[in-house]
Each structure stands twice: as C-alpha cells, then as structure tokens.
C-alpha cells in the first residue's frame, strides 16, 4: 500500500460531527500510519463517518490512517483530533460501504445490549492438549492452561499474573492472535485466522 502525501484536514464543526450517531464499541485491532508501521489500538466509539481510538502511539493531524478492526475489517481516514491516550479519524466511504458499516454497528450494539461479551459464532470445545504457552510481544513466555477453544479463539488461564491490554498481539503456541478479553487469572485470544474444519478437534495443537 503506497503512502499518500499528507493533506491537513481541518477539524469538522460540531454540527457536522453530529450528523452521524456515534456508538460506544470496544473493538481490538491494529492501525497503520503513513510510514507503514503498525500499532495496536482499541475503538472507543464509532459512526459511519468516523472512529475514535485508544492507542499509545501518537499520530499527526491530517495523517492518513488505515485500521483493521475485529468484526468490522478495514477502515481508513485522516486524523482530525488528538487527545490524551488516543485520536479520532474522519472517514469517507461509498454509500454501499457506509450502509454495511451501519449494519455492523447495529449488530454490535445489539450484541452488547444482549450481554454477549464475546462472539459465540463458533462452537467451543475442551482441548486434550491442556497446556500451552502464551508468548507476549516482548518475547516473554507464560505457561497457560486452555479453558476452551474454538475455530476463532481460545480462553486461557495463566500461571503468572500477566494482563496484557486488550488488542495486544500475542502467540498461543504457534498460533497468532490478539487479546480480546481479560478475566480473573486469564484472558481470551481471537486468532488472526479461522482454524480449518479438518484441523479442528479435541486433539488440536495450537
């Protein structure tokens, strides 16, 4: 993906920002800056016209950002606002993409209202493996016990008091993923790829 020349985008007026209703959604993902380096992020709120992100990496006003978010996929826009611990982008997309995003946001809000804390679209099973290793971005390895596993993710209890932030890229065994939820003594990881049907069984080795 070729970087575009930076064009400064003026912060839209308040009435313009309110044209699109924002909903609070917490979606882990990663974003790419114009220098093509990638960083973890989590959405704070979102509309069909923009996204606010929580992220440690500072960005520049007017910078083009491409983000890949769980359940939504690719979004892109230019930075219109910076704040402590994050930034916001304004997005411009074709009508058909805005309609699809509106449907996705409606589904996500309904999912939250129903108390569905995580995606249950794939059956969860007990793994005969029992134990595995969680590898953090620093290279640190933590012994973990598998609570249950699905084609799209795994829940782990950890042998050490480790709590990487939601959105952190990790490796479970040799399977890459991102932290999507923390709970007492453990966490849930969503894989970066769906495990094929012919590889998924209680004997699965992550």
KAMO-V220550 format. One record per pair of residues at least 24 apart in sequence whose C-alpha atoms are under 8 Angstrom apart, sorted by the first residue. I is the first residue (numbers start at 0). J is the second residue. If there is no record, write none. Layout:
i=I j=J
i=I j=J
This chain:
i=2 j=33
i=2 j=34
i=2 j=35
i=3 j=33
i=3 j=63
i=5 j=61
i=5 j=62
i=5 j=63
i=6 j=61
i=6 j=62
i=7 j=60
i=7 j=61
i=7 j=62
i=8 j=60
i=8 j=61
i=8 j=77
i=8 j=78
i=8 j=79
i=9 j=61
i=9 j=79
i=10 j=79
i=10 j=80
i=11 j=79
i=19 j=46
i=19 j=47
i=19 j=48
i=20 j=46
i=21 j=45
i=21 j=46
i=22 j=46
i=22 j=104
i=22 j=108
i=23 j=108
i=24 j=107
i=24 j=108
i=26 j=68
i=26 j=69
i=26 j=70
i=26 j=179
i=27 j=68
i=27 j=69
i=27 j=165
i=27 j=166
i=27 j=177
i=27 j=178
i=27 j=179
i=28 j=66
i=28 j=67
i=28 j=68
i=28 j=69
i=28 j=166
i=28 j=177
i=29 j=66
i=29 j=67
i=29 j=68
i=29 j=166
i=30 j=64
i=30 j=65
i=30 j=66
i=30 j=67
i=31 j=64
i=31 j=65
i=31 j=66
i=32 j=58
i=32 j=62
i=32 j=63
i=32 j=64
i=32 j=65
i=33 j=62
i=33 j=63
i=33 j=64
i=39 j=166
i=39 j=167
i=39 j=168
i=40 j=166
i=41 j=165
i=41 j=166
i=45 j=104
i=46 j=101
i=46 j=104
i=47 j=90
i=47 j=97
i=47 j=100
i=47 j=101
i=48 j=89
i=48 j=90
i=48 j=91
i=49 j=76
i=49 j=87
i=49 j=88
i=49 j=89
i=49 j=90
i=50 j=87
i=50 j=88
i=50 j=89
i=50 j=90
i=51 j=85
i=51 j=86
i=51 j=87
i=51 j=88
i=52 j=85
i=52 j=86
i=52 j=87
i=53 j=84
i=53 j=85
i=53 j=86
i=54 j=84
i=54 j=85
i=54 j=86
i=55 j=84
i=55 j=85
i=56 j=85
i=57 j=85
i=58 j=86
i=64 j=88
i=70 j=103
i=71 j=100
i=71 j=103
i=121 j=149
i=121 j=150
i=121 j=151
i=122 j=149
i=122 j=150
i=123 j=147
i=123 j=148
i=123 j=149
i=123 j=150
i=124 j=148
i=124 j=149
i=124 j=201
i=125 j=201
i=126 j=200
i=126 j=201
i=126 j=202
i=126 j=203
i=127 j=201
i=127 j=202
i=127 j=203
i=128 j=201
i=128 j=202
i=128 j=203
i=128 j=204
i=131 j=171
i=131 j=172
i=131 j=205
i=132 j=171
i=132 j=172
i=133 j=169
i=133 j=170
i=133 j=171
i=133 j=172
i=134 j=169
i=134 j=170
i=134 j=171
i=134 j=172
i=135 j=168
i=135 j=169
i=135 j=170
i=136 j=167
i=136 j=168
i=136 j=169
i=149 j=199
i=150 j=193
i=150 j=194
i=150 j=195
i=150 j=196
i=150 j=199
i=151 j=189
i=151 j=190
i=151 j=191
i=151 j=192
i=151 j=193
i=151 j=194
i=152 j=176
i=152 j=187
i=152 j=188
i=152 j=189
i=152 j=190
i=153 j=187
i=153 j=188
i=153 j=189
i=153 j=190
i=154 j=185
i=154 j=186
i=154 j=187
i=154 j=188
i=155 j=185
i=155 j=186
i=155 j=187
i=156 j=184
i=156 j=185
i=156 j=186
i=157 j=184
i=157 j=185
i=157 j=186
i=160 j=184
i=161 j=185
i=162 j=186
i=171 j=205
i=172 j=204
i=172 j=205
i=173 j=205
i=174 j=205
